[in-house]
Amino acid sequence: MHFAVNFLVWLVPAIIILSIVLPSAMRILREYERAVVFRLGKLIGAKGPGLVFLIPVVDRMVRMDLRVITINVAKQEVMTRDNVPVTVDAVVYFKIVDPEAAVVKVENFLQATSLIAQTTLRSVLGQSELDELLAHREMINRTLQEIIDGHTGPWGVKVTAVEVRDVTLPDTMKRAMASQAETERERRAKVINAEGEFQAAEKLVQAAAMIATQPIALQLRYLQTINEISGDRNTATIIPLPIELFTPFLKKPTP
């Protein structure tokens, strides 16, 4: 009886201590998570996924997510190389490829990546002209991705893509571009009309040359015109007949 009482006296505190210590000594990490472990302030390494054991009080763990992270770059006022003020924003996609570096080499990798993206966006677009920004968006996106990734690479952060999402122009620039587009459409219409008239004139010259060598062609065309006009029954048309049309009939037959 005395032994049982002593056993219970020791068992109850042991259970209480284990219930407090075990949760802090064991961590379960998902497939996309890693634990960067420090022991007495010294980096031990990255562990996981699965069950990770820690020494209570001695070890400290920083949980890192390896999935792709998306950040929105706030709208930036940018002056292009041809002195056009525009407002742009972008989206940056990146992920952690080295959890240890993301913890040790930078204080806050998320904030640092966002600030680098903002400054790079202003710098790259400031060196581009408006036409390049509007027509060669993919090339600018690749340039932004390469530059930002070059800065974040030592932090263990891999930038997978950068997309310039929206480009806002001043109202005066929009009106000027609309006027320019309208002028360009009118110019193209005039060019197409002139080309059509030129081709029609060429065909008329060819027809005139043929009629000059073959007078009978003019008579055939005259008869065709009469046939087309006669199709409209509601119209009375008086057409003079050239005497040349009856020349073959006025000639006396040779005996």
NUKE-262146 format. One record per atom (N, C-alpha, C): x, y, z; residue in three letters. Coordinates in nm, 2 decimals. Layout:
// NUKE-262146
X,Y,Z,Ala
...
END
This chain:
// NUKE-262146
0.08,-0.12,0.00,Met
0.00,0.00,0.00,Met
0.09,0.13,0.00,Met
0.19,0.12,0.08,His
0.28,0.24,0.09,His
0.35,0.26,-0.05,His
0.39,0.14,-0.11,Phe
0.45,0.15,-0.24,Phe
0.36,0.21,-0.35,Phe
0.24,0.17,-0.35,Ala
0.14,0.23,-0.45,Ala
0.12,0.38,-0.43,Ala
0.12,0.42,-0.30,Val
0.11,0.56,-0.28,Val
0.23,0.64,-0.33,Val
0.34,0.59,-0.31,Asn
0.47,0.65,-0.36,Asn
0.47,0.66,-0.51,Asn
0.42,0.55,-0.57,Phe
0.42,0.54,-0.72,Phe
0.33,0.65,-0.78,Phe
0.22,0.66,-0.71,Leu
0.12,0.76,-0.76,Leu
0.18,0.90,-0.74,Leu
0.25,0.92,-0.63,Val
0.31,1.05,-0.61,Val
0.41,1.09,-0.72,Val
0.48,0.99,-0.76,Trp
0.58,1.02,-0.87,Trp
0.51,1.02,-1.01,Trp
0.41,0.94,-1.03,Leu
0.35,0.93,-1.16,Leu
0.27,1.05,-1.20,Leu
0.20,1.11,-1.11,Val
0.12,1.23,-1.15,Val
0.20,1.34,-1.19,Val
0.31,1.38,-1.12,Pro
0.39,1.49,-1.17,Pro
0.46,1.45,-1.30,Pro
0.50,1.33,-1.32,Ala
0.56,1.29,-1.44,Ala
0.47,1.30,-1.56,Ala
0.34,1.27,-1.54,Ile
0.25,1.28,-1.65,Ile
0.23,1.43,-1.68,Ile
0.22,1.51,-1.58,Ile
0.21,1.66,-1.60,Ile
0.33,1.71,-1.68,Ile
0.45,1.67,-1.64,Ile
0.57,1.72,-1.71,Ile
0.57,1.68,-1.85,Ile
0.54,1.55,-1.87,Leu
0.54,1.50,-2.01,Leu
0.44,1.57,-2.10,Leu
0.32,1.60,-2.04,Ser
0.22,1.67,-2.12,Ser
0.26,1.81,-2.16,Ser
0.35,1.87,-2.08,Ile
0.40,2.00,-2.11,Ile
0.52,1.99,-2.21,Ile
0.61,1.90,-2.19,Val
0.73,1.89,-2.26,Val
0.71,1.83,-2.40,Val
0.63,1.72,-2.41,Leu
0.62,1.65,-2.54,Leu
0.57,1.74,-2.65,Leu
0.47,1.82,-2.63,Pro
0.42,1.91,-2.74,Pro
0.53,2.01,-2.79,Pro
0.62,2.05,-2.70,Ser
0.73,2.14,-2.74,Ser
0.85,2.06,-2.80,Ser
0.85,1.93,-2.78,Ala
0.96,1.85,-2.83,Ala
0.93,1.78,-2.96,Ala
0.81,1.78,-3.00,Met
0.77,1.72,-3.13,Met
0.69,1.81,-3.22,Met
0.73,1.81,-3.35,Arg
0.66,1.89,-3.45,Arg
0.63,1.80,-3.57,Arg
0.52,1.82,-3.63,Ile
0.48,1.75,-3.75,Ile
0.47,1.85,-3.86,Ile
0.55,1.83,-3.96,Leu
0.56,1.92,-4.08,Leu
0.50,1.85,-4.20,Leu
0.42,1.94,-4.28,Arg
0.36,1.89,-4.40,Arg
0.47,1.88,-4.51,Arg
0.42,1.82,-4.62,Glu
0.52,1.79,-4.73,Glu
0.58,1.92,-4.78,Glu
0.51,2.03,-4.78,Tyr
0.56,2.16,-4.83,Tyr
0.63,2.24,-4.73,Tyr
0.65,2.19,-4.61,Glu
0.71,2.27,-4.50,Glu
0.85,2.21,-4.46,Glu
0.93,2.31,-4.41,Arg
1.06,2.27,-4.36,Arg
1.08,2.34,-4.22,Arg
1.16,2.28,-4.13,Ala
1.19,2.34,-4.00,Ala
1.34,2.38,-4.00,Ala
1.37,2.50,-3.99,Val
1.51,2.55,-3.97,Val
1.53,2.55,-3.82,Val
1.62,2.47,-3.77,Val
1.64,2.45,-3.63,Val
1.77,2.52,-3.58,Val
1.76,2.59,-3.47,Phe
1.87,2.65,-3.40,Phe
1.89,2.59,-3.26,Phe
2.01,2.55,-3.23,Arg
2.03,2.49,-3.10,Arg
2.13,2.59,-3.02,Arg
2.07,2.64,-2.92,Leu
2.15,2.74,-2.84,Leu
2.20,2.86,-2.93,Leu
2.12,2.89,-3.03,Gly
2.15,3.00,-3.12,Gly
2.23,2.96,-3.24,Gly
2.28,2.84,-3.25,Lys
2.36,2.79,-3.36,Lys
2.27,2.72,-3.46,Lys
2.29,2.75,-3.59,Leu
2.21,2.68,-3.69,Leu
2.25,2.53,-3.70,Leu
2.15,2.45,-3.68,Ile
2.16,2.30,-3.70,Ile
2.14,2.26,-3.84,Ile
2.03,2.31,-3.90,Gly
1.99,2.27,-4.04,Gly
1.84,2.27,-4.05,Gly
1.80,2.23,-4.17,Ala
1.66,2.22,-4.21,Ala
1.62,2.08,-4.19,Ala
1.50,2.06,-4.13,Lys
1.45,1.92,-4.11,Lys
1.31,1.92,-4.17,Lys
1.27,1.80,-4.20,Gly
1.13,1.77,-4.24,Gly
1.13,1.73,-4.39,Gly
1.01,1.69,-4.44,Pro
0.88,1.69,-4.37,Pro
0.86,1.57,-4.28,Pro
0.75,1.56,-4.21,Gly
0.72,1.45,-4.12,Gly
0.74,1.50,-3.97,Gly
0.78,1.40,-3.89,Leu
0.79,1.42,-3.75,Leu
0.93,1.47,-3.72,Leu
0.94,1.58,-3.64,Val
1.07,1.64,-3.61,Val
1.08,1.65,-3.46,Val
1.19,1.60,-3.40,Phe
1.21,1.61,-3.25,Phe
1.30,1.72,-3.22,Phe
1.26,1.80,-3.11,Leu
1.34,1.91,-3.07,Leu
1.37,1.89,-2.92,Leu
1.48,1.95,-2.88,Ile
1.52,1.95,-2.73,Ile
1.45,2.07,-2.67,Ile
1.36,2.05,-2.58,Pro
1.29,2.16,-2.52,Pro
1.39,2.26,-2.46,Pro
1.35,2.39,-2.47,Val
1.43,2.50,-2.42,Val
1.56,2.52,-2.49,Val
1.62,2.42,-2.54,Val
1.75,2.43,-2.61,Val
1.73,2.46,-2.76,Val
1.64,2.39,-2.82,Asp
1.62,2.41,-2.97,Asp
1.51,2.51,-2.99,Asp
1.53,2.59,-3.10,Arg
1.42,2.68,-3.15,Arg
1.40,2.65,-3.30,Arg
1.28,2.64,-3.34,Met
1.24,2.61,-3.48,Met
1.17,2.72,-3.55,Met
1.21,2.74,-3.68,Val
1.14,2.84,-3.76,Val
1.08,2.76,-3.88,Val
0.95,2.77,-3.89,Arg
0.88,2.70,-3.99,Arg
0.88,2.78,-4.12,Arg
0.91,2.71,-4.23,Met
0.92,2.77,-4.36,Met
0.83,2.70,-4.46,Met
0.76,2.78,-4.54,Asp
0.67,2.73,-4.65,Asp
0.74,2.73,-4.78,Asp
0.74,2.61,-4.85,Leu
0.81,2.61,-4.98,Leu
0.72,2.62,-5.10,Leu
0.60,2.65,-5.08,Arg
0.51,2.67,-5.19,Arg
0.53,2.81,-5.26,Arg
0.48,2.82,-5.38,Val
0.49,2.95,-5.45,Val
0.41,3.06,-5.38,Val
0.48,3.17,-5.36,Ile
0.42,3.28,-5.29,Ile
0.39,3.40,-5.39,Ile
0.28,3.46,-5.38,Thr
0.24,3.57,-5.47,Thr
0.24,3.70,-5.39,Thr
0.30,3.80,-5.44,Ile
0.29,3.94,-5.38,Ile
0.25,4.04,-5.49,Ile
0.17,4.13,-5.45,Asn
0.13,4.24,-5.53,Asn
0.22,4.36,-5.51,Asn
0.28,4.40,-5.62,Val
0.37,4.52,-5.61,Val
0.27,4.64,-5.62,Val
0.28,4.73,-5.53,Ala
0.19,4.85,-5.52,Ala
0.21,4.93,-5.65,Ala
0.11,5.01,-5.68,Lys
0.12,5.10,-5.80,Lys
0.23,5.20,-5.79,Lys
0.31,5.21,-5.90,Gln
0.43,5.29,-5.90,Gln
0.41,5.40,-6.00,Gln
0.44,5.52,-5.97,Glu
0.45,5.63,-6.06,Glu
0.58,5.63,-6.13,Glu
0.58,5.61,-6.27,Val
0.70,5.59,-6.34,Val
0.71,5.69,-6.46,Val
0.82,5.74,-6.49,Met
0.84,5.83,-6.60,Met
0.92,5.75,-6.71,Met
0.87,5.72,-6.82,Thr
0.93,5.64,-6.92,Thr
1.05,5.72,-6.98,Thr
1.12,5.65,-7.07,Arg
1.24,5.71,-7.13,Arg
1.20,5.82,-7.22,Arg
1.08,5.81,-7.28,Asp
1.04,5.92,-7.37,Asp
0.95,6.02,-7.30,Asp
0.97,6.03,-7.16,Asn
0.90,6.13,-7.08,Asn
0.75,6.13,-7.08,Asn
0.70,6.01,-7.07,Val
0.55,5.99,-7.05,Val
0.53,5.93,-6.91,Val
0.45,6.00,-6.83,Pro
0.42,5.95,-6.69,Pro
0.31,5.84,-6.70,Pro
0.34,5.73,-6.64,Val
0.25,5.62,-6.63,Val
0.24,5.56,-6.49,Val
0.13,5.50,-6.46,Thr
0.12,5.43,-6.33,Thr
0.11,5.28,-6.36,Thr
0.19,5.20,-6.30,Val
0.20,5.06,-6.33,Val
0.20,4.98,-6.19,Val
0.15,4.86,-6.20,Asp
0.16,4.77,-6.09,Asp
0.19,4.63,-6.14,Asp
0.24,4.54,-6.06,Ala
0.29,4.41,-6.10,Ala
0.26,4.30,-6.00,Ala
0.28,4.18,-6.04,Val
0.26,4.06,-5.95,Val
0.39,3.98,-5.96,Val
0.45,3.94,-5.85,Val
0.57,3.87,-5.84,Val
0.54,3.73,-5.78,Val
0.59,3.62,-5.85,Tyr
0.57,3.49,-5.81,Tyr
0.71,3.43,-5.77,Tyr
0.72,3.38,-5.65,Phe
0.85,3.33,-5.60,Phe
0.83,3.22,-5.50,Phe
0.94,3.15,-5.47,Lys
0.93,3.04,-5.37,Lys
1.07,3.03,-5.31,Lys
1.07,2.96,-5.19,Ile
1.19,2.94,-5.11,Ile
1.26,2.81,-5.16,Ile
1.38,2.82,-5.20,Val
1.45,2.70,-5.24,Val
1.56,2.66,-5.14,Val
1.60,2.76,-5.05,Asp
1.70,2.73,-4.95,Asp
1.64,2.79,-4.82,Asp
1.57,2.71,-4.74,Pro
1.51,2.76,-4.62,Pro
1.61,2.82,-4.52,Pro
1.73,2.76,-4.51,Glu
1.83,2.81,-4.42,Glu
1.88,2.95,-4.46,Glu
1.90,2.97,-4.58,Ala
1.94,3.11,-4.63,Ala
1.83,3.21,-4.61,Ala
1.71,3.17,-4.63,Ala
1.59,3.26,-4.62,Ala
1.58,3.30,-4.47,Ala
1.63,3.22,-4.38,Val
1.62,3.26,-4.24,Val
1.74,3.34,-4.19,Val
1.86,3.29,-4.23,Val
1.98,3.34,-4.18,Val
2.03,3.47,-4.25,Val
2.01,3.48,-4.38,Lys
2.07,3.58,-4.46,Lys
1.99,3.70,-4.48,Lys
1.86,3.70,-4.44,Val
1.78,3.82,-4.46,Val
1.68,3.82,-4.34,Val
1.65,3.94,-4.29,Glu
1.56,3.94,-4.17,Glu
1.42,3.91,-4.21,Glu
1.37,3.96,-4.32,Asn
1.23,3.93,-4.36,Asn
1.23,3.92,-4.51,Asn
1.24,3.79,-4.56,Phe
1.25,3.77,-4.70,Phe
1.13,3.82,-4.78,Phe
1.01,3.82,-4.72,Leu
0.89,3.86,-4.79,Leu
0.89,4.01,-4.81,Leu
0.93,4.09,-4.71,Gln
0.93,4.24,-4.73,Gln
1.05,4.28,-4.82,Gln
1.16,4.21,-4.80,Ala
1.28,4.24,-4.88,Ala
1.25,4.22,-5.03,Ala
1.19,4.10,-5.06,Thr
1.15,4.07,-5.20,Thr
1.06,4.18,-5.26,Thr
0.96,4.22,-5.18,Ser
0.86,4.32,-5.22,Ser
0.93,4.45,-5.25,Ser
1.02,4.50,-5.17,Leu
1.09,4.62,-5.19,Leu
1.18,4.62,-5.31,Leu
1.25,4.50,-5.33,Ile
1.34,4.49,-5.45,Ile
1.25,4.49,-5.57,Ile
1.13,4.43,-5.57,Ala
1.05,4.43,-5.69,Ala
1.00,4.57,-5.72,Ala
0.97,4.66,-5.62,Gln
0.93,4.79,-5.64,Gln
1.04,4.88,-5.71,Gln
1.16,4.87,-5.65,Thr
1.27,4.95,-5.71,Thr
1.30,4.90,-5.85,Thr
1.30,4.77,-5.87,Thr
1.34,4.72,-6.00,Thr
1.23,4.76,-6.10,Thr
1.11,4.76,-6.06,Leu
1.00,4.80,-6.16,Leu
1.02,4.94,-6.20,Leu
1.05,5.03,-6.11,Arg
1.07,5.17,-6.15,Arg
1.19,5.19,-6.24,Arg
1.30,5.11,-6.20,Ser
1.42,5.13,-6.28,Ser
1.41,5.08,-6.42,Ser
1.35,4.96,-6.44,Val
1.34,4.90,-6.57,Val
1.24,4.98,-6.66,Val
1.13,5.01,-6.61,Leu
1.03,5.09,-6.69,Leu
1.08,5.23,-6.72,Leu
1.16,5.28,-6.63,Gly
1.21,5.42,-6.66,Gly
1.31,5.42,-6.77,Gly
1.37,5.30,-6.81,Gln
1.46,5.29,-6.92,Gln
1.39,5.24,-7.05,Gln
1.26,5.22,-7.04,Ser
1.18,5.18,-7.16,Ser
1.10,5.29,-7.21,Ser
1.07,5.28,-7.34,Glu
0.98,5.38,-7.40,Glu
0.83,5.33,-7.39,Glu
0.74,5.42,-7.41,Leu
0.60,5.38,-7.39,Leu
0.56,5.27,-7.49,Leu
0.60,5.28,-7.61,Asp
0.57,5.18,-7.71,Asp
0.62,5.04,-7.67,Asp
0.74,5.03,-7.62,Glu
0.79,4.91,-7.57,Glu
0.71,4.85,-7.45,Glu
0.67,4.94,-7.37,Leu
0.59,4.90,-7.25,Leu
0.46,4.84,-7.29,Leu
0.40,4.90,-7.40,Leu
0.27,4.85,-7.44,Leu
0.27,4.73,-7.54,Leu
0.38,4.73,-7.62,Ala
0.38,4.62,-7.72,Ala
0.48,4.51,-7.69,Ala
0.57,4.53,-7.60,His
0.67,4.42,-7.57,His
0.66,4.39,-7.42,His
0.55,4.36,-7.37,Arg
0.53,4.34,-7.23,Arg
0.60,4.21,-7.18,Arg
0.60,4.11,-7.27,Glu
0.67,3.98,-7.23,Glu
0.82,4.00,-7.21,Glu
0.88,4.08,-7.29,Met
1.02,4.10,-7.28,Met
1.06,4.18,-7.15,Met
0.97,4.28,-7.12,Ile
0.99,4.35,-7.00,Ile
0.97,4.26,-6.87,Ile
0.87,4.17,-6.88,Asn
0.85,4.08,-6.77,Asn
0.97,3.99,-6.75,Asn
1.03,3.94,-6.86,Arg
1.15,3.86,-6.84,Arg
1.27,3.93,-6.78,Arg
1.28,4.06,-6.82,Thr
1.39,4.14,-6.77,Thr
1.37,4.16,-6.62,Thr
1.25,4.19,-6.58,Leu
1.22,4.21,-6.44,Leu
1.25,4.09,-6.36,Leu
1.21,3.97,-6.41,Gln
1.23,3.85,-6.34,Gln
1.38,3.82,-6.32,Gln
1.46,3.84,-6.42,Glu
1.60,3.81,-6.41,Glu
1.67,3.90,-6.31,Glu
1.63,4.03,-6.31,Ile
1.70,4.12,-6.22,Ile
1.66,4.10,-6.08,Ile
1.53,4.08,-6.05,Ile
1.48,4.05,-5.92,Ile
1.54,3.92,-5.86,Ile
1.54,3.82,-5.95,Asp
1.59,3.69,-5.91,Asp
1.74,3.70,-5.88,Asp
1.81,3.78,-5.95,Gly
1.96,3.80,-5.92,Gly
1.98,3.86,-5.78,Gly
1.89,3.95,-5.73,His
1.90,4.00,-5.60,His
1.86,3.91,-5.49,His
1.75,3.83,-5.51,Thr
1.70,3.74,-5.41,Thr
1.76,3.60,-5.41,Thr
1.84,3.57,-5.51,Gly
1.91,3.44,-5.51,Gly
1.99,3.41,-5.39,Gly
2.08,3.50,-5.34,Pro
2.16,3.47,-5.22,Pro
2.07,3.45,-5.09,Pro
1.95,3.49,-5.10,Trp
1.86,3.48,-4.98,Trp
1.79,3.34,-4.98,Trp
1.81,3.26,-5.09,Gly
1.74,3.13,-5.10,Gly
1.60,3.15,-5.16,Gly
1.58,3.26,-5.22,Val
1.44,3.29,-5.28,Val
1.46,3.28,-5.43,Val
1.38,3.20,-5.50,Lys
1.38,3.19,-5.65,Lys
1.25,3.26,-5.70,Lys
1.27,3.36,-5.78,Val
1.16,3.43,-5.85,Val
1.13,3.36,-5.98,Val
1.01,3.31,-5.99,Thr
0.97,3.23,-6.10,Thr
0.91,3.31,-6.21,Thr
0.84,3.42,-6.18,Ala
0.77,3.50,-6.28,Ala
0.74,3.64,-6.23,Ala
0.74,3.73,-6.32,Val
0.70,3.87,-6.29,Val
0.60,3.91,-6.40,Val
0.49,3.97,-6.36,Glu
0.39,4.01,-6.46,Glu
0.35,4.15,-6.43,Glu
0.38,4.24,-6.53,Val
0.33,4.38,-6.53,Val
0.18,4.37,-6.55,Val
0.10,4.41,-6.46,Arg
-0.05,4.38,-6.47,Arg
-0.13,4.49,-6.53,Arg
-0.10,4.61,-6.50,Asp
-0.18,4.72,-6.54,Asp
-0.10,4.84,-6.57,Asp
-0.12,4.91,-6.68,Val
-0.05,5.03,-6.72,Val
-0.16,5.14,-6.74,Val
-0.15,5.24,-6.66,Thr
-0.25,5.35,-6.66,Thr
-0.18,5.48,-6.72,Thr
-0.24,5.53,-6.83,Leu
-0.19,5.65,-6.89,Leu
-0.27,5.77,-6.85,Leu
-0.21,5.89,-6.86,Pro
-0.29,6.01,-6.83,Pro
-0.39,6.03,-6.94,Pro
-0.50,6.11,-6.90,Asp
-0.61,6.13,-7.00,Asp
-0.56,6.20,-7.12,Asp
-0.47,6.30,-7.11,Thr
-0.42,6.37,-7.22,Thr
-0.35,6.28,-7.32,Thr
-0.27,6.18,-7.26,Met
-0.20,6.09,-7.35,Met
-0.30,5.99,-7.42,Met
-0.41,5.95,-7.35,Lys
-0.51,5.87,-7.41,Lys
-0.57,5.94,-7.53,Lys
-0.61,6.07,-7.51,Arg
-0.67,6.14,-7.62,Arg
-0.57,6.16,-7.74,Arg
-0.45,6.18,-7.71,Ala
-0.35,6.20,-7.81,Ala
-0.33,6.07,-7.89,Ala
-0.33,5.95,-7.82,Met
-0.31,5.82,-7.89,Met
-0.43,5.79,-7.97,Met
-0.55,5.82,-7.92,Ala
-0.67,5.80,-8.00,Ala
-0.67,5.88,-8.13,Ala
-0.63,6.01,-8.12,Ser
-0.62,6.10,-8.23,Ser
-0.52,6.04,-8.33,Ser
-0.41,6.00,-8.28,Gln
-0.31,5.94,-8.37,Gln
-0.36,5.81,-8.44,Gln
-0.43,5.73,-8.37,Ala
-0.48,5.61,-8.43,Ala
-0.59,5.64,-8.54,Ala
-0.67,5.74,-8.51,Glu
-0.77,5.79,-8.61,Glu
-0.70,5.84,-8.74,Glu
-0.60,5.92,-8.72,Thr
-0.52,5.97,-8.83,Thr
-0.46,5.86,-8.91,Thr
-0.41,5.76,-8.84,Glu
-0.35,5.65,-8.91,Glu
-0.45,5.57,-8.99,Glu
-0.57,5.55,-8.94,Arg
-0.67,5.48,-9.01,Arg
-0.72,5.56,-9.13,Arg
-0.73,5.69,-9.12,Glu
-0.76,5.77,-9.24,Glu
-0.65,5.76,-9.35,Glu
-0.53,5.76,-9.30,Arg
-0.42,5.75,-9.40,Arg
-0.42,5.62,-9.48,Arg
-0.45,5.51,-9.40,Arg
-0.45,5.38,-9.47,Arg
-0.57,5.37,-9.56,Arg
-0.68,5.43,-9.52,Ala
-0.80,5.43,-9.61,Ala
-0.77,5.51,-9.74,Ala
-0.70,5.62,-9.73,Lys
-0.67,5.70,-9.85,Lys
-0.57,5.62,-9.94,Lys
-0.47,5.56,-9.88,Val
-0.38,5.48,-9.96,Val
-0.45,5.37,-10.03,Val
-0.54,5.30,-9.96,Ile
-0.61,5.18,-10.02,Ile
-0.69,5.23,-10.14,Ile
-0.76,5.35,-10.12,Asn
-0.84,5.41,-10.22,Asn
-0.76,5.45,-10.34,Asn
-0.64,5.51,-10.32,Ala
-0.55,5.55,-10.43,Ala
-0.50,5.43,-10.50,Ala
-0.47,5.32,-10.43,Glu
-0.42,5.20,-10.50,Glu
-0.53,5.14,-10.58,Glu
-0.66,5.15,-10.53,Gly
-0.77,5.09,-10.62,Gly
-0.79,5.18,-10.74,Gly
-0.78,5.31,-10.73,Glu
-0.79,5.39,-10.85,Glu
-0.68,5.37,-10.95,Glu
-0.56,5.35,-10.89,Phe
-0.44,5.32,-10.98,Phe
-0.46,5.19,-11.06,Phe
-0.51,5.09,-10.99,Gln
-0.53,4.96,-11.06,Gln
-0.64,4.97,-11.16,Gln
-0.75,5.05,-11.13,Ala
-0.86,5.07,-11.22,Ala
-0.81,5.15,-11.35,Ala
-0.72,5.25,-11.32,Ala
-0.67,5.32,-11.44,Ala
-0.58,5.23,-11.53,Ala
-0.51,5.14,-11.47,Glu
-0.43,5.05,-11.55,Glu
-0.51,4.96,-11.63,Glu
-0.62,4.91,-11.57,Lys
-0.71,4.83,-11.65,Lys
-0.78,4.91,-11.77,Lys
-0.81,5.04,-11.74,Leu
-0.87,5.12,-11.85,Leu
-0.77,5.14,-11.96,Leu
-0.65,5.17,-11.92,Val
-0.54,5.18,-12.03,Val
-0.53,5.06,-12.11,Val
-0.53,4.94,-12.05,Gln
-0.52,4.82,-12.12,Gln
-0.64,4.80,-12.21,Gln
-0.76,4.83,-12.16,Ala
-0.88,4.82,-12.24,Ala
-0.88,4.91,-12.36,Ala
-0.83,5.04,-12.34,Ala
-0.82,5.13,-12.45,Ala
-0.72,5.08,-12.55,Ala
-0.61,5.03,-12.51,Ala
-0.51,4.97,-12.60,Ala
-0.57,4.86,-12.69,Ala
-0.65,4.78,-12.62,Met
-0.71,4.66,-12.70,Met
-0.82,4.71,-12.80,Met
-0.90,4.82,-12.75,Ile
-1.00,4.87,-12.84,Ile
-0.93,4.94,-12.96,Ile
-0.82,5.00,-12.94,Ala
-0.75,5.07,-13.05,Ala
-0.70,4.97,-13.15,Ala
-0.66,4.85,-13.11,Thr
-0.62,4.75,-13.21,Thr
-0.73,4.67,-13.26,Thr
-0.84,4.66,-13.18,Gln
-0.95,4.58,-13.22,Gln
-1.08,4.66,-13.21,Gln
-1.12,4.74,-13.32,Pro
-1.24,4.83,-13.31,Pro
-1.37,4.75,-13.28,Pro
-1.37,4.62,-13.32,Ile
-1.50,4.54,-13.30,Ile
-1.53,4.53,-13.15,Ile
-1.42,4.54,-13.07,Ala
-1.44,4.53,-12.92,Ala
-1.53,4.64,-12.87,Ala
-1.52,4.76,-12.93,Leu
-1.60,4.87,-12.89,Leu
-1.74,4.85,-12.92,Leu
-1.77,4.79,-13.03,Gln
-1.91,4.76,-13.07,Gln
-1.97,4.66,-12.98,Gln
-1.89,4.56,-12.94,Leu
-1.94,4.45,-12.85,Leu
-1.97,4.51,-12.71,Leu
-1.89,4.60,-12.67,Arg
-1.91,4.67,-12.54,Arg
-2.04,4.76,-12.55,Arg
-2.06,4.82,-12.66,Tyr
-2.18,4.90,-12.68,Tyr
-2.30,4.82,-12.67,Tyr
-2.30,4.71,-12.73,Leu
-2.42,4.62,-12.73,Leu
-2.45,4.56,-12.59,Leu
-2.34,4.53,-12.52,Gln
-2.35,4.48,-12.38,Gln
-2.41,4.59,-12.29,Gln
-2.37,4.72,-12.31,Thr
-2.43,4.83,-12.23,Thr
-2.58,4.84,-12.26,Thr
-2.62,4.83,-12.38,Ile
-2.76,4.84,-12.42,Ile
-2.84,4.73,-12.35,Ile
-2.78,4.61,-12.35,Asn
-2.85,4.50,-12.28,Asn
-2.87,4.52,-12.13,Asn
-2.76,4.58,-12.07,Glu
-2.77,4.61,-11.93,Glu
-2.88,4.71,-11.89,Glu
-2.88,4.82,-11.98,Ile
-2.98,4.92,-11.95,Ile
-3.12,4.88,-11.98,Ile
-3.14,4.79,-12.08,Ser
-3.28,4.75,-12.11,Ser
-3.33,4.66,-12.00,Ser
-3.25,4.61,-11.91,Gly
-3.31,4.53,-11.80,Gly
-3.40,4.60,-11.71,Gly
-3.38,4.73,-11.69,Asp
-3.47,4.82,-11.61,Asp
-3.59,4.86,-11.69,Asp
-3.70,4.80,-11.67,Arg
-3.82,4.82,-11.75,Arg
-3.89,4.95,-11.72,Arg
-3.86,5.01,-11.60,Asn
-3.93,5.13,-11.56,Asn
-3.86,5.26,-11.61,Asn
-3.76,5.24,-11.69,Thr
-3.68,5.35,-11.73,Thr
-3.68,5.36,-11.88,Thr
-3.71,5.47,-11.94,Ala
-3.70,5.49,-12.08,Ala
-3.57,5.56,-12.12,Ala
-3.49,5.50,-12.20,Thr
-3.36,5.55,-12.23,Thr
-3.34,5.57,-12.38,Thr
-3.30,5.68,-12.42,Ile
-3.27,5.70,-12.56,Ile
-3.12,5.70,-12.58,Ile
-3.08,5.60,-12.67,Ile
-2.93,5.58,-12.69,Ile
-2.90,5.60,-12.84,Ile
-2.81,5.70,-12.86,Pro
-2.77,5.72,-13.00,Pro
-2.69,5.60,-13.05,Pro
-2.71,5.56,-13.18,Leu
-2.64,5.45,-13.24,Leu
-2.53,5.50,-13.33,Leu
-2.41,5.47,-13.30,Pro
-2.30,5.51,-13.39,Pro
-2.32,5.45,-13.53,Pro
-2.29,5.53,-13.63,Ile
-2.30,5.48,-13.77,Ile
-2.20,5.36,-13.80,Ile
-2.10,5.36,-13.72,Glu
-2.00,5.25,-13.74,Glu
-2.06,5.12,-13.71,Glu
-2.17,5.12,-13.63,Leu
-2.23,4.99,-13.60,Leu
-2.29,4.92,-13.72,Leu
-2.34,5.01,-13.81,Phe
-2.41,4.95,-13.93,Phe
-2.32,4.95,-14.05,Phe
-2.19,4.98,-14.04,Thr
-2.10,4.98,-14.15,Thr
-2.10,4.84,-14.22,Thr
-2.09,4.73,-14.15,Pro
-2.09,4.60,-14.22,Pro
-2.21,4.58,-14.30,Pro
-2.33,4.64,-14.26,Phe
-2.45,4.61,-14.33,Phe
-2.47,4.71,-14.46,Phe
-2.40,4.82,-14.45,Leu
-2.41,4.92,-14.57,Leu
-2.32,4.88,-14.68,Leu
-2.22,4.80,-14.66,Lys
-2.13,4.77,-14.77,Lys
-2.21,4.68,-14.87,Lys
-2.19,4.72,-14.99,Lys
-2.25,4.63,-15.10,Lys
-2.18,4.50,-15.11,Lys
-2.25,4.40,-15.13,Pro
-2.18,4.27,-15.15,Pro
-2.12,4.27,-15.28,Pro
-2.00,4.22,-15.29,Thr
-1.93,4.21,-15.42,Thr
-1.99,4.10,-15.50,Thr
-2.01,4.12,-15.63,Pro
-2.07,4.02,-15.72,Pro
-1.98,3.90,-15.74,Pro
END
